[in-house]
Amino acid sequence: MTRPRSATVATARARPRAAGAWRLRLAAMLVLLPACPLAQAATGGAPLPRVMSTNLCADALLLSLADPAQIVSVSRKSQDAGRSSQAGLARRFPANDGSAEEVIAARPDVVLASRRWQARHQAALFERYGIRVVTVPFPTDWQGIYASTLKIGGEIGRGEAAQARVADVQARIARMQAASTRPSALYLRPNGGTAGANTYVDAVFQAAGVRNHASDSGRKGWGRVALEEVVANPPQLFITSNLVNDGAYARGGFARHPRMQALLADRPVIRLENNDWGCSNWQLVEAAEEIAAGLRRLEQAAK
């Protein structure tokens, strides 16, 4: 149906006004933006790029690799202790909600973002302001995690810090491997969710020295297990996590089933308290260490 001419004219007139209002808000934000001293590269040469991150996983890499003076802003979620172990550090910096307006107002040199960042369609606009968007990878194995760490370190001018971080993680994994006992474990969320081969959960299990019951059963990627499957072929132990998104009552029906409750009471359970479990980056070594420590406690209790 053809739109009435009056409505077309009204819409056309509204667009310039809306665009003008947006520019006024942006200008106001730019005026209020405080000056930020430039961080110098480790060599004392060119200044490091000013960097902003817009989601939890990008925040984790920025906070752990960057020189504090180059951090422009981190996502608001990273300042929540229920979501990030680095919340205290994150609160030292301005918070953002990942909007395009905030990015342009902050004028970073680099934005670290996820592949699902909603403001990605504004790439041409960011380029106009000299802002480069770097997508944080989501690897599924340790080699990918090492490569991702080095990539982000290089993008923000902190290559040496990234190399040191990778070396530290590799040494920590080597220590866990030396004490490996390799029992069978199933990662289980309250809704029956689990992870098989080709997932970062599988990589964590390998580092911690446990066999992934899901991948041993032929499962690949992310998915759910059937209650009958778990009851008929249970693992030696269960590993659960403390993800914020699993807190809703409706998500816990699988775990509340009487047969599942009986199985969980009969088998050892290692509950991960580390709240960085949802990101695929170097911090997963901490989850692996948590599992390894849980195994040691179980072994000592069995003696």
PyMOL commands that set and color helices and strands:
alter all, ss='L'
color gray80, all
select helices_A, chain A and resi 5-32+56-65+68-70+76-79+87-90+100-106+118-128+142-155+159-178+200-208+213-216+227-232+244-246+249-256+258-266+284-302
alter helices_A, ss='H'
color red, helices_A
select strands_A, chain A and resi 51-53+71-75+95-96+110-113+132-135+184-187+193-195+211-212+222-224+237-241+269-272
alter strands_A, ss='S'
color yellow, strands_A
deselect
rebuild
show_as cartoon
